[in-house]
């Protein structure tokens, strides 16, 4: 049975690290803005702690440790990320070719806010592949690793979780997809996995398959 035939009704793509190569850029921005608050966080540590999670999770992380971040932290971070993405953001290699030939209904479900996701897709020329089918953690009560966002996206796409495939790059995203009762494939082709064993990390998190080239994602004969 070839991919998509009778097994699958929709595909949910994460954005950061799956559609756009943004994780190192955004973690660098986070490290720089935290430094202005007197907090030292190396980029590698930021990836370990916050990959696939929302900016709210950063606030919660430091609040739990008695470090309340200033009121302007989120706005400063958003501005730093926007400026960095404007100059440096690139799509994941091969993702445009994948999306242009995709016959299965698909959408985006991201921990980033809607403004950032929309900007990222527009900046990298991917917006047309998704239209208004963009869902973010702002739209649900609990972000990843809770299943809320993926369940919300599946409901909007009018597909059953069991017939939905998620493409994710983070442990929290894989956990969220599995908790939602969906199949999940881990993608480790982003620059944030250059010095990490992404296959081991995402298989350990529960991914059903892990791959590192978009050209290999939906190969003929690939079973879901």
Buried (B, 14 or more C-beta within 10 A) or exposed (E): EEBBEEBBBBBBBBBBBBBBBBBBBBBBBBBBBBEEBEBEBEBBEBBEBBBBBBBBBBBEBBEEEEEEBEEEBBEBBBEBBBEBBEEEBEBBEBBBEBBEEBEBBBBBBBBBBBEBBBBBBEBBEBBEBBEEBBBBBBBBEEBBBBBBBBBBBBEBBEBEBEBBBBBBBBBBBBBBBBBBBBBBBBBBBBBBBEEBEBBEBBBEBBBBBBBBBBEEBBEEEBEB
